[in-house]
Every structure is written in C-alpha cells, then in structure tokens.
Amino acid sequence: MGNDNRRSSLRKATQAIHTGQLSPPVYGEVSVPIFQNATFSFPSAEEGAARFAEEHPGFIYTRMENPTVNALQDNVAALENGAYGLATATGMAAISTVFQALLENGAHVVATDALYGSTRVLLENEFARFGVSSTFVDTSNLDNLRKALRPDTRLVFIETPTNPTMRLTDLRTAADVAHQHGALLAVDNTFASPYLQRPLDLGADAVVHSLTKYINGHSDTLGGMIVVADNQLYLTMRRVLRLFGAVMDPHQAWLILRGVRTLPVRLDKAQQNAKQLAEFLRHHRNVTWVRYPGLADHPQHELAGKQMDGFGAMLCFGVRNGLEGGKIVLNNVQLITLAVSLGGVESLIEHPASMTHASVPRQERERAGILDELVRLSVGCEDIEDLKEDLDQALSKIT
C-alpha cells in the first residue's frame, strides 16, 4: 500500500505489467495467486488483537483486505500516480462509496450533466432522499461550474470525456475552481483510463473507475476502483467501503489484474481504430455528425491534446432519420456487437437515449446533448477494414 520510488519511475506500459506483485512472492510465482478465502488465521490471540488495532500488518478477513485484491489496488493506484487504491464490487459501488464518504444531509454536489445514467439517477433520486442536492451542468464550459457552486457545495463530480457525448472538461482549472470554493473534485476516469489520463496529476482529489471497462478489457467481470493521494481521504473512504461491504472478490480481482497487464497494447490498437473510424464516419452520407476528441473540429480537441496522452477509443455519431435511422444501424451490424458497456477488445454499439441513459428524464437528457439520433460506439481491436465494412453496410440500409 502506498507509493515507492521504483514503481513511480517506471513508464506506463511497464507499470501495467509489473506493479501489483506480492513482495516477497510466496513460491516465486510470476502471476499473483488467487487467495480465495474469506478469513485468515492468527498465530496468537495477541497477534489477532494487534491486527485489529492496526498495530501490526497482516490479513484478517477479505471484506477488510485480501492479498489478491491488494495487488490490483496497488497496480491501478500506480497507473493513476496515486498513493492508495480501493477496489469495489462494481463501478457504481466505487461511485456510491465516494458519495457516502463525502456527502451528508445538507450537502450540495455539482456534476457534469452528461454523466453515466446510473450515476445521475443515484444523485437525483437516491441521495436526494438523504438531503443531498445536486446541480448538473455542462462542465466543458467552466463558467457553468463557477455559477453552479453554492456555499453548501461539498463535491464537484466530473466525467471527461463524458458518457456518451464525448465532451471534455479542463481538469486543472476545474480543480482550482473547486478548491478555491472549499469543495473536493472527484473524476470518473473510465472513458480515458489511467493509460491516457491521470486526474490526480491535474489536481483532482479522487478518481473512480468502472474496472469492467478498459482496465479489465474483456467484458467478462465487473469491478470498480477509487484512487486517492491523501491518506486521510483514503482512511475515510476505506472505513465506509468496509462498513457498507461493497468490496471486491479475490477471483474478480485476479481476472481484472490479468486484464490490466495488456491495457496499453489494447488501448493503443483500439484508439488507432477509433481515429480511422471517426474519419470514415464523418464522410458517410447517412452520418450527420461525429464527435471524437481526435478530430480537429472537436470543440475540445486542443484540450484533449494537453491533458490526455491519446484520444481514446470511444466516439459517438448522429445518423440520418434520427431514432429510426439509429435502429436500422443497430439492427443491421453483423460484426460489431449490439450491447451496452465499453472498453472490451470487441467493438460494441448502443443507443444511449433508449438504453444506458433511458432512466434520465427526456428533457434533461436532451439538455445534456443525449439526442435520439446519437449512437455510441466503443471501438475494439478488430481489423479496421472489417469495422468499416460492417458500419458501411449497416448505415447504407438507411433510406
């Protein structure tokens, strides 16, 4: 747990492979073992008491700590240039833990309007029951953030790029604005992953991930992660996570740790494909617009070049004939998979207004730019020509 000089000096691709190992190894193993057990024995009553008092290191119970889970936490924390990681059962468990730890009755949150649908509903419907109020604004324009802050604002919660509209927020300036107001900044970094963006380096206080997506990369397990640099913030969130019990299973952690080892090579290939697909789509007769940070006409293209190490593998586009045109595309792709989620080696396509963001009221959804004509595409690692051919034949069926 915590930073060490060796891992911080390694480059990103090397960190992904080599951080999060048991030290010392148990049997000289190269892959971290799965410690699939609920509880750990103590050599003596005195040692058990010392561990519970946190006077001695050692494991007690997997809801509190587990060697396999710790290995994944250390890996992702290193990739984020953070000091502490907290693995959770799902991405929403990570987000809800941050909210539970930082918000109380009377607190106010300012959040990006085009949030993942479940995050927005969690704030608007569930935390509102406990006296937490929320304001949702387009944080790509930081004047909106400044105007939305109130004396009771405790947290600014940002997605960048946004899901699914692909807008970016200037994180360094957003952190300054939040901190000057006495609020903390938390960032959902799922779309970029720590390989492309590290919000803590830009002033954020906490980063959350759905590990299900790019970090795992194979669409076969769920998981979430919180990364922080501050010890007190870590202890606060750890206490809440352990008490509410939204912790990660060790087998889950092992699968995700196996996935993160290939994050750099997967994402390099996927974002190469995404750039070419964005260029292809913008010239298609049945596509009305394309939003991808790597395109020169993206409103925050210059910002993406400054705060990201690449433009990512997510894009969205509008189709002719709106919702009906979108349905035609979704129902006629043959290689690309019609499914929600993102970040896997396979390309996935979905319709946010009727799927991932359907729970957001229509007026609010449209105000955030989530239009009926918008199709979201998570670009995978297939051959680019096969992806182009599949999209072309599906789009060409719009008449």
SERO-861909 format. One record per residue (C-alpha): y, x, z. Coordinates in nm, 2 decimals, always signed. Each point is the difference from the previous one (the first is absolute). Example, Ala and Ser with C-alpha at 12.3 -4.5 7.8 and 13.67 -1.06 7.14 Angstrom:
<rs>
@y -0.45, x +1.23, z +0.78
@y +0.34, x +0.14, z -0.07
</rs>
This chain:
<rs>
@y +0.00, x +0.00, z +0.00
@y +0.34, x +0.13, z -0.09
@y +0.13, x +0.26, z -0.25
@y -0.12, x +0.36, z -0.03
@y +0.16, x +0.28, z -0.20
@y -0.30, x +0.05, z -0.23
@y -0.02, x -0.35, z -0.13
@y +0.38, x -0.04, z -0.05
@y +0.00, x +0.31, z -0.22
@y -0.26, x -0.14, z -0.24
@y +0.10, x -0.17, z -0.32
@y -0.07, x -0.38, z -0.04
@y -0.32, x +0.02, z -0.21
@y -0.15, x +0.26, z +0.24
@y +0.10, x -0.21, z +0.30
@y -0.18, x -0.30, z -0.14
@y -0.32, x +0.19, z -0.02
@y +0.01, x +0.23, z +0.31
@y +0.19, x -0.18, z +0.28
@y -0.19, x -0.24, z +0.23
@y -0.30, x +0.22, z +0.08
@y -0.17, x +0.03, z +0.33
@y +0.10, x +0.32, z +0.18
@y -0.23, x +0.16, z +0.08
@y -0.26, x -0.17, z -0.22
@y -0.31, x -0.13, z +0.18
@y -0.27, x +0.15, z -0.22
@y +0.21, x +0.18, z -0.27
@y +0.03, x -0.33, z -0.20
@y +0.23, x +0.00, z -0.30
@y +0.05, x -0.38, z +0.01
@y +0.12, x -0.16, z +0.32
@y -0.29, x -0.19, z +0.16
@y +0.00, x -0.37, z +0.07
@y +0.01, x -0.04, z +0.38
@y -0.13, x -0.36, z -0.02
@y -0.01, x -0.07, z +0.37
@y +0.20, x -0.23, z +0.23
@y +0.01, x +0.21, z +0.32
@y -0.03, x +0.36, z +0.11
@y -0.17, x +0.14, z +0.30
@y +0.17, x +0.21, z +0.28
@y -0.16, x +0.31, z +0.15
@y +0.12, x -0.11, z +0.34
@y +0.19, x -0.28, z +0.18
@y +0.29, x +0.24, z +0.05
@y +0.02, x +0.07, z -0.37
@y -0.01, x -0.37, z -0.08
@y +0.29, x -0.06, z +0.23
@y +0.19, x +0.30, z -0.14
@y -0.04, x -0.13, z -0.36
@y +0.13, x -0.35, z +0.10
@y +0.29, x +0.16, z +0.17
@y +0.06, x +0.21, z -0.32
@y -0.02, x +0.32, z +0.21
@y -0.29, x +0.13, z -0.21
@y -0.06, x -0.04, z -0.37
@y -0.32, x -0.18, z -0.11
@y -0.12, x -0.33, z -0.13
@y -0.06, x -0.31, z +0.20
@y -0.04, x -0.31, z -0.23
@y +0.05, x -0.04, z -0.37
@y +0.27, x -0.27, z +0.05
@y +0.20, x +0.28, z +0.16
@y -0.10, x +0.31, z -0.21
@y -0.28, x +0.11, z -0.23
@y -0.06, x +0.35, z -0.16
@y -0.04, x -0.14, z -0.35
@y +0.31, x -0.23, z +0.03
@y +0.20, x +0.29, z +0.14
@y -0.09, x +0.21, z -0.30
@y +0.15, x -0.26, z -0.23
@y +0.30, x -0.04, z +0.22
@y +0.07, x +0.37, z -0.01
@y -0.05, x +0.01, z -0.38
@y +0.25, x -0.27, z -0.08
@y +0.25, x +0.12, z +0.26
@y -0.01, x +0.34, z -0.17
@y +0.06, x -0.15, z -0.34
@y +0.30, x -0.19, z +0.13
@y +0.14, x +0.30, z +0.19
@y -0.03, x -0.20, z +0.31
@y -0.13, x +0.10, z +0.34
@y -0.22, x -0.30, z +0.09
@y -0.21, x -0.25, z -0.18
@y -0.15, x -0.33, z +0.12
@y -0.28, x -0.15, z -0.21
@y -0.03, x -0.37, z -0.01
@y -0.26, x -0.25, z -0.13
@y +0.22, x -0.12, z -0.29
@y +0.35, x +0.07, z -0.14
@y +0.12, x -0.32, z +0.15
@y -0.13, x +0.12, z +0.34
@y +0.22, x +0.31, z -0.04
@y +0.30, x -0.22, z -0.08
@y -0.05, x -0.25, z +0.28
@y -0.05, x +0.29, z +0.25
@y +0.34, x +0.14, z -0.10
@y +0.16, x -0.34, z +0.05
@y -0.18, x -0.06, z +0.33
@y +0.10, x +0.34, z +0.13
@y +0.37, x -0.01, z -0.10
@y +0.10, x -0.37, z +0.01
@y +0.05, x -0.24, z +0.28
@y +0.16, x -0.34, z +0.06
@y +0.35, x +0.00, z -0.13
@y -0.05, x +0.30, z -0.23
@y +0.11, x -0.01, z -0.37
@y -0.16, x +0.16, z -0.30
@y +0.16, x +0.08, z -0.33
@y -0.27, x +0.04, z -0.27
@y -0.03, x +0.05, z -0.37
@y -0.01, x -0.34, z -0.17
@y -0.28, x +0.08, z -0.25
@y -0.25, x +0.09, z +0.27
@y -0.37, x -0.04, z -0.02
@y -0.05, x -0.37, z +0.04
@y -0.20, x +0.01, z +0.33
@y +0.26, x +0.24, z +0.16
@y +0.28, x -0.24, z -0.07
@y -0.20, x -0.30, z +0.12
@y -0.10, x +0.19, z +0.32
@y +0.37, x +0.05, z +0.08
@y +0.13, x -0.34, z -0.11
@y -0.28, x -0.22, z +0.14
@y -0.19, x +0.19, z +0.28
@y +0.25, x +0.23, z +0.17
@y +0.26, x -0.28, z -0.03
@y -0.22, x -0.19, z +0.25
@y +0.07, x +0.28, z +0.26
@y +0.38, x +0.00, z -0.05
@y +0.03, x +0.27, z -0.27
@y +0.24, x -0.08, z -0.28
@y +0.00, x +0.16, z -0.35
@y +0.24, x +0.05, z -0.29
@y -0.14, x +0.09, z -0.34
@y +0.23, x +0.18, z -0.25
@y -0.02, x +0.21, z -0.31
@y +0.01, x +0.34, z +0.17
@y +0.03, x +0.18, z -0.34
@y +0.37, x -0.08, z +0.06
@y +0.08, x +0.15, z +0.34
@y +0.31, x -0.21, z +0.04
@y -0.24, x -0.29, z +0.04
@y -0.16, x +0.19, z +0.29
@y +0.33, x +0.08, z +0.16
@y +0.11, x -0.37, z -0.01
@y -0.33, x -0.12, z +0.14
@y +0.00, x +0.21, z +0.31
@y +0.09, x -0.18, z +0.32
@y +0.05, x +0.11, z +0.36
@y -0.36, x -0.10, z +0.08
@y -0.16, x +0.18, z -0.30
@y -0.27, x +0.22, z +0.13
@y -0.19, x +0.08, z -0.31
@y +0.05, x +0.06, z -0.37
@y -0.32, x -0.04, z -0.20
@y +0.00, x +0.12, z -0.36
@y -0.25, x +0.01, z -0.29
@y +0.09, x +0.24, z -0.27
@y -0.10, x -0.04, z -0.28
@y -0.02, x -0.37, z +0.08
@y -0.31, x -0.22, z -0.05
@y +0.01, x -0.12, z -0.27
@y +0.35, x +0.04, z -0.15
@y +0.00, x +0.38, z +0.00
@y +0.35, x +0.04, z +0.15
@y +0.08, x +0.31, z +0.20
@y +0.21, x +0.05, z +0.31
@y +0.18, x +0.33, z +0.09
@y -0.19, x +0.09, z +0.31
@y +0.22, x +0.27, z +0.13
@y +0.31, x -0.22, z -0.01
@y -0.19, x -0.30, z +0.14
@y -0.12, x +0.22, z +0.29
@y +0.36, x +0.10, z +0.07
@y +0.12, x -0.36, z -0.01
@y -0.27, x -0.12, z +0.23
@y +0.04, x +0.28, z +0.25
@y +0.38, x -0.03, z +0.01
@y -0.06, x -0.36, z +0.10
@y -0.26, x +0.09, z +0.26
@y -0.29, x -0.13, z -0.19
@y -0.32, x +0.16, z -0.11
@y -0.12, x +0.04, z -0.35
@y -0.37, x -0.08, z -0.10
@y -0.12, x +0.05, z -0.36
@y -0.30, x -0.15, z -0.17
@y -0.10, x +0.30, z -0.22
@y -0.31, x -0.16, z -0.15
@y +0.12, x -0.02, z -0.36
@y +0.10, x +0.37, z -0.01
@y -0.25, x +0.15, z +0.24
@y +0.09, x +0.33, z +0.19
@y -0.09, x +0.19, z -0.31
@y +0.31, x -0.12, z -0.18
@y +0.24, x -0.09, z +0.29
@y +0.04, x +0.09, z +0.37
@y +0.25, x -0.23, z +0.17
@y -0.01, x +0.19, z +0.33
@y +0.16, x +0.30, z -0.18
@y +0.28, x -0.23, z -0.11
@y +0.08, x -0.13, z +0.35
@y -0.25, x -0.29, z +0.05
@y -0.14, x -0.05, z +0.35
@y -0.33, x -0.15, z -0.10
@y -0.21, x -0.02, z -0.31
@y -0.28, x -0.26, z -0.06
@y -0.27, x -0.01, z -0.26
@y -0.26, x -0.23, z -0.13
@y -0.27, x +0.27, z -0.03
@y -0.20, x -0.25, z -0.20
@y +0.22, x +0.10, z -0.30
@y +0.07, x +0.35, z -0.13
@y -0.11, x +0.20, z +0.30
@y -0.35, x -0.15, z -0.02
@y +0.02, x -0.05, z -0.37
@y -0.34, x -0.17, z -0.07
@y +0.05, x -0.37, z +0.09
@y -0.29, x +0.01, z +0.25
@y +0.14, x -0.01, z +0.35
@y +0.31, x -0.12, z +0.20
@y +0.22, x +0.21, z +0.22
@y +0.35, x +0.06, z +0.12
@y +0.20, x +0.29, z +0.15
@y +0.32, x +0.06, z +0.19
@y +0.16, x +0.34, z +0.00
@y +0.28, x +0.12, z +0.23
@y +0.16, x +0.32, z +0.10
@y +0.13, x -0.10, z +0.34
@y -0.23, x +0.03, z +0.30
@y +0.14, x -0.29, z +0.20
@y -0.01, x -0.23, z -0.30
@y -0.36, x +0.11, z -0.06
@y -0.10, x -0.08, z +0.36
@y +0.16, x -0.34, z -0.01
@y -0.18, x -0.09, z -0.32
@y -0.33, x +0.14, z +0.12
@y +0.02, x -0.21, z +0.31
@y +0.06, x -0.32, z -0.20
@y -0.27, x +0.08, z -0.25
@y -0.26, x +0.07, z +0.26
@y +0.08, x -0.31, z +0.20
@y +0.00, x -0.24, z -0.30
@y -0.31, x +0.17, z -0.13
@y +0.08, x +0.02, z -0.37
@y -0.16, x +0.35, z -0.03
@y -0.20, x +0.15, z -0.27
@y -0.38, x +0.03, z -0.01
@y -0.14, x +0.36, z -0.04
@y -0.20, x -0.08, z -0.32
@y +0.32, x -0.15, z -0.15
@y +0.18, x +0.32, z +0.09
@y -0.26, x +0.22, z -0.16
@y +0.01, x -0.20, z -0.32
@y +0.38, x +0.03, z -0.02
@y -0.01, x +0.37, z +0.10
@y -0.23, x +0.05, z -0.30
@y +0.24, x -0.18, z -0.22
@y +0.31, x +0.18, z +0.10
@y -0.15, x +0.33, z -0.10
@y +0.05, x -0.10, z -0.37
@y +0.34, x -0.17, z +0.04
@y +0.19, x +0.27, z -0.19
@y -0.23, x +0.01, z -0.30
@y -0.03, x -0.38, z -0.02
@y +0.37, x -0.07, z +0.03
@y +0.10, x +0.27, z -0.25
@y -0.23, x -0.16, z -0.26
@y +0.11, x -0.36, z +0.09
@y +0.37, x +0.07, z -0.02
@y -0.04, x +0.18, z -0.33
@y -0.17, x -0.31, z -0.13
@y +0.27, x -0.22, z +0.15
@y +0.28, x +0.18, z -0.17
@y -0.17, x -0.04, z -0.34
@y -0.08, x -0.37, z +0.06
@y +0.36, x -0.07, z +0.11
@y +0.12, x +0.15, z -0.33
@y -0.26, x -0.20, z -0.19
@y +0.08, x -0.33, z +0.16
@y +0.38, x +0.03, z -0.04
@y -0.06, x +0.00, z -0.38
@y -0.25, x -0.29, z -0.01
@y +0.13, x -0.31, z -0.17
@y -0.13, x -0.23, z +0.28
@y +0.14, x +0.20, z +0.29
@y +0.36, x -0.09, z +0.10
@y +0.07, x +0.28, z +0.25
@y -0.18, x +0.28, z +0.19
@y +0.08, x +0.14, z +0.34
@y -0.13, x +0.35, z +0.07
@y +0.19, x +0.28, z +0.19
@y -0.09, x +0.26, z -0.27
@y +0.19, x -0.18, z -0.27
@y +0.35, x +0.12, z -0.06
@y +0.14, x -0.35, z +0.01
@y -0.14, x -0.08, z +0.34
@y +0.30, x -0.08, z +0.23
@y -0.11, x +0.27, z +0.26
@y -0.16, x +0.25, z -0.24
@y +0.23, x +0.28, z +0.12
@y -0.07, x -0.09, z +0.37
@y -0.38, x +0.01, z -0.07
@y +0.04, x +0.35, z -0.14
@y +0.17, x +0.11, z +0.32
@y -0.21, x -0.15, z +0.27
@y -0.34, x -0.02, z -0.16
@y -0.23, x +0.27, z -0.15
@y -0.11, x -0.23, z -0.28
@y +0.06, x -0.35, z -0.12
@y -0.33, x -0.15, z +0.12
@y -0.26, x -0.22, z -0.18
@y +0.14, x -0.35, z +0.07
@y +0.20, x -0.20, z -0.25
@y +0.10, x -0.36, z -0.07
@y +0.10, x -0.17, z -0.31
@y +0.11, x -0.34, z -0.13
@y -0.18, x -0.19, z -0.28
@y +0.12, x -0.24, z -0.26
@y -0.06, x -0.37, z +0.09
@y +0.03, x +0.08, z +0.37
@y -0.28, x -0.13, z +0.22
@y -0.21, x -0.13, z -0.29
@y +0.03, x +0.33, z -0.18
@y -0.10, x +0.19, z +0.32
@y -0.31, x -0.22, z +0.04
@y -0.10, x +0.08, z -0.36
@y +0.02, x +0.37, z +0.07
@y -0.19, x -0.02, z +0.33
@y -0.27, x -0.22, z -0.15
@y -0.06, x +0.23, z -0.30
@y +0.00, x +0.35, z +0.14
@y -0.35, x +0.15, z -0.05
@y +0.01, x +0.34, z +0.15
@y +0.28, x -0.04, z +0.25
@y -0.12, x -0.19, z +0.31
@y +0.17, x -0.33, z +0.10
@y +0.03, x +0.06, z +0.38
@y +0.25, x +0.06, z +0.28
@y +0.03, x +0.33, z +0.18
@y +0.10, x +0.32, z -0.17
@y -0.04, x +0.38, z +0.01
@y -0.37, x +0.02, z -0.11
@y -0.14, x +0.21, z -0.28
@y -0.03, x -0.32, z -0.20
@y +0.30, x -0.19, z -0.15
@y +0.08, x -0.33, z +0.17
@y +0.22, x -0.28, z -0.13
@y +0.14, x -0.30, z +0.19
@y +0.27, x -0.27, z +0.01
@y +0.20, x +0.04, z +0.32
@y +0.18, x -0.34, z +0.00
@y -0.34, x -0.19, z +0.01
@y -0.21, x +0.26, z +0.18
@y +0.13, x +0.28, z +0.24
@y +0.34, x -0.16, z +0.06
@y -0.09, x -0.37, z -0.04
@y +0.06, x -0.05, z +0.38
@y +0.37, x +0.09, z -0.04
@y +0.21, x -0.31, z -0.08
@y +0.09, x -0.03, z -0.37
@y +0.37, x +0.03, z +0.05
@y -0.03, x +0.31, z +0.22
@y -0.26, x +0.15, z -0.24
@y +0.23, x -0.05, z -0.30
@y +0.30, x +0.14, z +0.19
@y -0.20, x +0.31, z +0.06
@y -0.07, x +0.04, z -0.37
@y -0.36, x -0.12, z +0.01
@y +0.01, x -0.23, z -0.30
@y -0.27, x -0.20, z -0.16
@y +0.00, x +0.22, z -0.30
@y -0.07, x +0.32, z +0.20
@y -0.34, x +0.16, z -0.03
@y -0.09, x +0.29, z +0.23
@y -0.22, x +0.28, z -0.13
@y -0.16, x +0.27, z +0.21
@y -0.09, x +0.27, z -0.25
@y -0.32, x +0.19, z +0.06
@y -0.17, x +0.31, z -0.14
@y -0.17, x -0.14, z -0.31
@y +0.07, x +0.14, z -0.35
@y +0.35, x -0.09, z -0.10
@y -0.10, x -0.12, z -0.35
@y -0.25, x -0.24, z +0.15
@y +0.27, x -0.15, z +0.23
@y +0.25, x -0.03, z -0.29
@y -0.26, x -0.18, z -0.22
@y -0.09, x -0.24, z +0.28
@y +0.36, x -0.09, z +0.08
@y +0.08, x -0.03, z -0.37
@y -0.28, x -0.24, z -0.07
@y +0.08, x -0.22, z +0.30
@y +0.37, x -0.01, z -0.06
@y -0.05, x -0.07, z -0.37
@y -0.16, x -0.33, z +0.09
@y +0.34, x -0.14, z +0.11
@y +0.13, x -0.21, z -0.28
</rs>
